[in-house]
Amino acid sequence: MPRWPEHAGLDVARLDGFVADGPPDDERACSFTLSLDAPPPAAGEEVTLAFDGIATAYQVSLNGSEILSGASMFAAAEVEVGALLRAGAPNVLEIRCRALSDVLAEAPRRPRQRWRTKVVADGALRFVRTAIVGRAPGFAPGPPTVGPYRPVWLVRRRGVAVHDVALRPRLEGDDGVLAVRARLRAVAGAAIPREVAVVVGEHRGALAVGPDGMVSGTLRLPAVARWWPHTHGTPVLHDVALLLDGAVQVRVGRTGFRALTPNGAYDADRDALALAVNGVDVFARGAVWTPVPEAEVRATLTTVRDGGMNLVRLPGTGAYEGAPFHDLCDELGLLVWQDFMFANLDYPIEDPGFRAAVEAEARAALAQVAGRPSLAVLCGNSEVEQQAAMFGVGGDGAGRGELFGELLPALAREAGADVPYVPSAPCGGALPFHPGHGVANYFGVGGYRRPLTDARRAAVRFASECLAFANLPDGDVADGEGVARDVGADWDFADVRDHYLAALYGVDVVALALTDRDRYLALGRQVTGEVMARTFGEWRRAASPTAGAIVLWLRDLQAGAGWGVLDHRGAPKVAFAHLRRALAPQALWIVDEGMNGLDVHVANDGPHPLAAELHVALLAGGAHPIADASAPLVVPAHGSAHRNVEGILGRFADAAYAYRFGPAAHDTVVATLRTADGALLAQATHFPQGPPLTPEPFALSAIVKGSVPLTIGGACGEGSTPATTGDASVKGSVPLTIELCSDRLAWGVRVVAPGFVPADDAFDLAPGVARTVLLHPIGEAPFGGGTVTALNLIGEPPILAADVRA
């Protein structure tokens, strides 16, 4: 639903350009001032100011008169200001925010907190409704959110005002049924409409109009097109409008029809969380959302979708997102896990004022998301039950209590949010942080530096957070820059990355960082992506008990090697490229099953069956096939399949090098999935004895082939006539296709062209088969050349131009 219904008689202007008296700071009072030209209301007109969110304890004045005060950054407010507006002179709007340190100093000392957390420096923050992000020394130290962090609007209304629109779609068989509720209010002497109808496409239904202006009713849409997560189908949305007295149309947004299980009857202590949409099991995968500049939200969510993710989690450490965010998730087919904004602390729900603020906040948040097709999970908080249990007070239910065990789920039912409610992330089992039960925050692989086999041993059911690494962005990064740590720990997440760099690649991390920093950074970028991809491959298997996993987190808050798989500017890191392949709707990966050999897995999340050919090859020296074979493969819609490598070969070859009867005959296993017409869909590589770490000279070429759709396949060298680079006729306004060929397995291939972003990155290139990668332009600059690199290649061959045309 849009922030404002669209209809005649409503004029909304966003007020931008507030001038702050300094940077955001919790230690001093801050003020924000705006001068605006806004004439007084005309006859029959009402003028209000709407504030979507101000952090945190504040007063608002207009032309010197106080009009609003508040003490929660999560509370929106609207106030009539027509009588205060001046004609012929600018109006001055001022927002004054108190120093949060003063607010905390005044916080009551009762009720006493039953546990303490190191996540924030001052436990008194539990009394204040504000974000933890920006105030968490270990992972988000600042700057804090202060002032008008959500839009401020100047609203003029005439005639009839439309408020509190609620759309609640459901499926009955193949039909869609839309329940509609809204409140109509007469403005300045206007009359409430006598007849109101809801219109969806060609369908129209009358709504009942009460004397208080409340309208309600339902509309049935026969054989309605359903909404799907983008990985599994098309996220179909339907425009919804109200028709007032047959003349005034009010556009109230879009809705989607989908069946979700489990629903509101889900019991987190009894049931494993496994989402199904329209009767189809969905392997839910995504990342924890972090604050993003408003202008970049669409681009960031589009990157999430294009990365094969189908879910974002709004964590309790942050802030609720507005209507534009949720509209985009509906549109892009992204499921939303919505936390209420509570994390780690012992909240004083016994305090009447605090309780009233929480109830108002939760109702407003639920009104924003309930009924949306993208809403998949509501969660009471982040890590409260875990914090209580680790402090030794969780056994009596202290970590859940009335707030998370009773109040919030009751408000969710009241709002009609028929989705599973998780009291806390994590929760379930003897202790809430045991990963084999309930909902888990899983960092066995990751923060706790367990071997990769722990991902299976832990038997994770659903990971609400997982796989935190200090993921390196491109470019040089200072030691410790942007790196998170658990407060009080003697290690940070760069140490976690270095652990896997040594464990999986066998390198001397300290020596490498000192003698060849570029190599250290390149391998560091690669290893976290490989670890995450291999872990998701383990969890995505059909036999795995894991139904979903959410990476901590999506985008860095500051420059450096943060948890993000996107850097602080939104650019994908190498880790994201590995995840994109592992999470693709049609994906191929290899799992080492030890004495049972290697299994090749294929996922086909989409709505159509996949008929393909699966080819496997064992290579010696990364170049010479010593065994290969193909087998037909049919993967059903919304399904998966797996085949054993030696089953395809038809003989024992010790593909996993588990039996070790003498030296290994091969060092590389390549699985290739092609369509019936030979187009390559996906490729996966496995190194039984580890990757080819020693750089060597071999033939790796990259040739511009012009602007054509992205394809992969063909023999090396077909149709290419190398020429000089930097041909100015290749403009940045169109994508470029680069064809790559190699005479041996190239590990971790990267195409680098200033002004362009590759559609695939840090991939392995099998010998003798051409692969094409689309380069998307960032701006309008012409192609000026570039290079291609591989982690096992000496040198950086230039990108050559051939058959180039504008």
VOVO-995051 format. One record per residue (C-alpha): x negated, y, z negated. Coordinates in steps of 0.25 Angstrom, whole numbers, plus 2048, in hexadecimal, padded with zeros to 3 digits. Layout:
VOVO-995051
XYZ
...
***
This chain:
VOVO-995051
800800800
7FA80E803
7F78187F9
8038217FE
80F81C805
810823812
81D82B815
822839819
82384280C
81583D807
808845809
7FC840802
7EE846803
7E28407FD
7DA84A7F4
7CB8487F7
7BF8517F4
7BF8517E5
7B28587E0
7AB8517D4
7A38597CA
79884E7CA
7968407CC
79F8367C5
79A8347B7
7A082D7AB
7988367A1
79E8437A5
7AC8497A9
7AD84A7B8
7B78537C0
7BC8527CE
7C285F7D5
7CA8607E2
7D086D7E9
7DC86A7F1
7E58727FA
7F386D7F6
7FF8767F7
80B8757EC
81686B7F0
8208707FA
82F86F7F7
8338607F5
82585C7F4
81D8557E9
80E8567E7
80684C7DF
7F78497DD
7F483A7DC
7E88347D6
7E48267D9
7D98257CF
7D082E7C7
7C58287BE
7C68287B2
7CB8327A7
7D083E7AE
7D884B7AF
7DD8517BC
7E18607BE
7E78677C9
7E58767CA
7E18767BB
7ED86E7B6
7EB8607B1
7F48567B9
7EF8487B5
7E68417AC
7E28327AB
7D88287A5
7D881D7AF
7D181C7BC
7DB8127C1
7E781A7BF
7ED8227CA
7F682E7C8
7FF8387D0
8038467CB
80C8517D0
80585E7D3
80E8667DC
8108717D1
8018737CF
7FD8747DE
7F98827E2
7FC8897EF
7F28917F7
7E688C7EE
7DE87F7EC
7E38767E2
7D88707D8
7D98627D4
7CF85E7C9
7CD8507C3
7C58507B6
7BF8427B1
7BA8407A3
7AD83A7A0
7AF82B79F
7A582B794
7AE83478C
7BA82B78F
7B381F78A
7AE82677D
7BD82977A
7C181A77C
7C7813770
7C0809769
7CC800767
7CF7F676B
7C17F176A
7BB7EA776
7BA7DB774
7AE7D977D
7A47E2784
79F7E3792
7927E8798
7997EB7A5
79B7F97A0
793802796
79F80678E
7AA7FD78A
7B3808787
7B6808796
7C07FE793
7CA80978E
7C881179B
7CF80D7A9
7C38107B2
7BA8087BB
7AE7FF7B6
7A78017C3
79D80D7C1
79C80A7B2
7967FC7B3
7877FD7B0
7847EF7B6
78B7F07C4
7927FD7C6
78B8087BD
7908147C4
79481E7C9
7A281C7C1
7AF8207C8
7B382E7C3
7BE8377C8
7C88357D4
7C38287DA
7D08267E0
7D882F7EA
7DF83B7E5
7EC83F7EE
7F484B7F0
8028467F2
80E84E7F8
81C8477F8
82984B7FE
8368447FE
8348367F9
8288307F2
8258227F3
81D81B7E7
81980E7E1
81B8067EE
81A7F77EB
8197EC7F6
81A7DE7F1
8197D47FD
81B7C57FC
81D7B9805
8297B1805
8267A580E
8227AC81B
82A7B9818
8247C5812
82C7CC807
8287DA803
82D7E07F6
82D7EF7F6
82E7F97EA
82C8087EA
8308147E2
8368207EA
83682E7E3
83D83A7E8
8348467E9
8398557E6
8488527E8
8478487F3
85083C7F3
84D82D7F1
8508257FE
85D81D7FE
857812807
84980C807
844801810
8377FA811
8327F781F
8277ED823
8257EC832
8337E9838
8397E582B
8417EE822
8487EC815
8507F580B
84B7F87FE
8537FB7F1
85280A7ED
85480C7DE
8598197D7
84B81B7D2
84581B7E0
84080D7DE
8418057EB
83F7F67EC
8427EA7F5
83C7DF7FE
83A7DD80D
8397CF813
82F7CD81F
8327C0827
8257B882B
81C7C3826
80E7C482A
8057C181E
7F97C8819
7EC7C0818
7DE7C3812
7D67C681F
7CE7BA81E
7DA7B181F
7E37B9828
7E87C682C
7EC7D0820
7F97D4826
8007E0820
80E7E6822
8117F5822
81C7F9818
824805817
83080B810
83B811818
84381C810
85181F814
84E819822
845825825
83882781D
82E81C81E
82481A813
818811817
81480A80A
80980180F
8077F3814
8097E680E
8057D7810
80B7CA80E
8037BF808
8057B37FE
7FA7B37F4
7F77A77EA
7F57A77DF
7FF7B27DB
8027B97CE
8047AB7C7
7F57A97C8
7EF7A57BA
7E07A87BA
7DE79E7AE
7E57937B5
7E37957C4
7D77967CD
7D87A37D5
7D979F7E4
7E07A87EE
7E97A47F9
7F07AD803
7FC7A980B
7F979A806
7EB79A80B
7DF799801
7D67A5802
7C87A47FE
7C77B27F8
7BA7BA7FA
7B67C87F8
7AF7D27EF
7B17DB7E3
7B57E97E8
7AC7F57E4
7B08037E5
7AE8087F3
7B08177F9
7BE8197FD
7BA81B80C
7B280E80C
7BD805807
7C2800814
7B57FD81A
7B17F680D
7BD7ED80D
7BC7EA81C
7AE7E6819
7B37DC80E
7BD7D7819
7B37D5824
7AA7CE819
7B37C2818
7B87C780A
7C77C6808
7C87CC7FA
7C37D87F2
7C37D97E3
7C67E67DC
7BF7E47CE
7C37E97C1
7B67F17BF
7BA7FA7CA
7C78027CE
7D47FF7D5
7D48027E4
7DF80A7EB
7E98077F5
7DF809801
7D67FE7FC
7E27F47FA
7E87F8808
7DB7F480E
7DA7E7807
7E97E480C
7E57E881A
7D77E181B
7DC7D4815
7D47D5808
7D97CE7FB
7D87D77EE
7D47D27E1
7D87DE7D8
7D37DF7CA
7D97E87C0
7CE7F27BB
7C97EB7AF
7BC7E57AD
7B37DF7A2
7B97E8796
7C27E578B
7CE7EE78F
7D77F4783
7E47F0789
7EA7F177A
7E880077C
7F6806780
7F0811789
7E6807790
7F17FD792
7FB808798
7EF80C7A2
7EC7FE7A6
7FB7FB7A9
7FC8077B2
7EF8047B9
7F37F67BB
8007F97C1
7FA8047CA
7F07FA7CF
7FA7EF7D1
8037F87D9
7F77FB7E2
7F47EC7E5
8007E37E2
8077DE7EE
7FB7E07F7
7F87D4800
7E97D67FD
7EB7D57EE
7E67C77EA
7E27C77DB
7E47D07CF
7DA7D07C4
7DB7D57B6
7CC7D97B5
7BE7D67B8
7B67CE7AD
7BE7D27A1
7C07C379D
7B27C07A0
7AD7CB798
7B57C778C
7B17B878D
7A27BC78E
7A47C4782
7AA7B977B
7B87BE779
7C07B8785
7C57AB77F
7D07B2778
7D57B8785
7CF7C6782
7CA7C7790
7D77C6796
7E17CC78C
7EE7D378E
7E97DC799
7E47D27A3
7EC7C679E
7FA7CC79D
7FB7DB7A1
7F47DC7AF
7FA7CF7B4
8087D47AF
8067E17B7
8027D97C3
80F7D17C3
8177DE7C0
8117E47CD
8147D87D5
8057D47D8
8077C57DB
7F87C27DB
7EF7BA7D2
7EB7C17C5
7DD7BE7BF
7DC7C47B1
7CD7C67B2
7C27C37BC
7BC7B97B8
7C67B17AF
7CA7A37AD
7C37967A7
7BD79479A
7B57A179C
7BA7AB7A6
7AC7AC7AC
7AB79D7AF
7AB79D7BE
7B278F7C0
7C07947BB
7C979F7BE
7C47AB7C4
7B57AD7C3
7AA7B87C5
79F7AE7CA
7917B37CA
78A7A57C9
7847A77D6
7817B57D5
77E7BC7C7
77C7AF7C0
7727AA7CA
77879C7CB
7747947D7
77D7947E3
7837867DF
78978D7D3
7947937DC
79A7857DE
7977807D0
79E78C7CA
7AB7887D1
7AF7967D2
7BE7977D5
7BF7A67D8
7B47B07D6
7B97BE7D3
7AB7C27D4
79E7BB7D8
7917BC7DF
78B7C97DA
77E7CC7E0
7757D87E2
7787D87F1
76D7E07F8
7717EA803
7697ED80F
75D7F680D
7547F8802
7597F67F4
7527FB7E7
7517F07DD
75D7F17D4
7647FA7DD
7737F87DB
7717EB7D4
77B7E77CA
7787E07BD
7807DA7B1
77D7E47A5
7747DD79B
76F7D27A5
7607D27A8
7637CF7B7
76A7D77C2
7717D27CF
7647D57D7
75E7CA7CE
7697C17D2
7667C37E1
7587C17DF
75B7B47D8
7627AE7E4
7577B47ED
74D7AB7E6
75679F7E3
75C79E7F2
7507A37FA
74479F7F1
73E7AD7F2
7357B37E7
73E7BF7E5
7357C87DD
7297C67E7
7327C87F3
7387D57EE
72A7DA7EB
7237D67F8
72F7D7803
73A7DF7FE
7427DF80B
7417D080B
7467CF7FD
7527D8800
7557D180D
7567C3806
75D7CA7FA
7687CF803
7697C1809
7697B87FD
7757BE7F6
77E7BD802
77A7AF804
77D7AB7F6
78B7B27F7
78E7AB804
78A79E7FF
79279F7F2
79E7A37FA
79C797803
79C78E7F7
7A97957F2
7B0795800
7AF786802
7BC77F803
7B87767F7
7B47827EE
7BD7867E3
7BA7947E5
7C679C7EB
7BF7AA7EB
7B47B27E8
7B17C17E6
7A37C77E8
79E7D17DE
79F7DB7E5
7A27E27F2
79B7EF7F3
7907F57EB
7928027E3
7848077E5
7788057EE
7707F97EC
7717EA7E9
77F7E97E2
7897DE7E2
78F7E37EF
78F7DB7FC
7917E9802
7877F47FE
78C8017F8
78F807806
7977FB80A
78D7F5813
78D7E6813
7817DF80C
77A7D2811
7827CB806
78F7D080C
78B7CA81A
7897BC813
7977BD80C
79D7C2819
79A7B4820
79D7AC814
7AB7B2812
7AF7B3820
7BD7AE824
7B67A482D
7A97A0826
79F795827
79579181C
78C786817
78C780809
781777804
78776B7FE
77A7647F9
77A7557FC
787757804
78076080E
78576D814
793770816
79877B820
7A478281C
7AE78A825
7B8793820
7C4798829
7CC7A2821
7D47A782D
7E27A3831
7DE79B83D
7D778D83E
7C878D842
7C378384D
7B478484D
7A777C84F
79E77A844
78F778847
78477583E
775775840
769772838
75D77A83C
74E778839
745784838
75278C83A
75278A849
75277B84D
75F77384C
75C765846
76B761845
77876884A
78676484D
79476A84E
7A276684A
7AF76C84D
7B6773841
7C577783F
7C7780833
7D6783830
7DB79182E
7D9796820
7D078A81E
7C278481D
7B9779821
7AB77381E
7A2769825
796762820
789765829
785757829
79375382C
79275B839
78475683C
78974883A
77C744833
774746826
76B752828
769757819
76F76481E
76F76A810
76176480D
76675D801
76074F802
752755806
74D74880D
74074F811
73E75D817
74A76481C
74C76282B
75476F82C
75477D825
76178382A
76F77F82C
778787835
788785836
78F78C842
79E78D844
7A3790852
7B0792858
7B5788863
7B079286D
7A2793867
7A37A0860
79B7A0853
7A47A2847
79A7A183B
78C79B838
78679682B
778793827
77278A81C
764789818
76277C810
75478080B
75778F80A
75679A815
74B79D81E
7447A7815
7377A881D
7387B3828
7337AE835
7327B3843
73D7AE84D
7467B3858
7527BB853
7587C585D
7647CF85C
76A7D4869
7757DF86A
7807D8873
7897E4874
7977E686E
79E7D986E
7A77D2863
79F7CA859
79C7BC85D
7917B2859
78C7A7862
7857A486F
7777A0872
76B7AA86E
7677B3879
7747B2882
7767BF88A
76C7C8883
7627D188A
75A7D787F
7577E6881
7527F2878
7597F686B
760803868
768804875
770811873
77C80B87B
780802870
78880B867
78B80A859
79A80C85B
79C7FD860
7977F0859
78B7E985E
7897DB860
77B7D585C
7787C7861
76E7C0858
7657B485C
75B7AC855
7527A0858
75379B849
75C79D83D
75B7AC839
75F7AE82A
7667BA825
7677C2833
76A7D1832
76C7DA83E
7687E883A
76D7F4843
76E80283E
77C80783F
7827F9840
7877EF837
7877E083B
7937D783A
78B7CC834
77E7CD82C
7747C5825
7787B882D
7707AC831
76E7AA840
76D79C846
76279A851
76679985F
77479F85D
7787AE860
77F7B5856
7867C3858
7887CD84D
7907DA84F
78A7E784A
7947F1846
791800848
79180883B
791815843
79081B851
78181A852
77B81285E
77580485C
766807859
7617F9858
75F7F084C
7587E4847
75C7D6843
7557CF837
7557C1831
7507BD823
7477B2829
7437BA835
7367C2836
7397CF83D
7457D7841
7497D684F
7507E2856
75E7E185B
75D7E286A
7677E7874
76D7E087F
7797E1888
77C7EE880
7887F7885
78F80287E
***
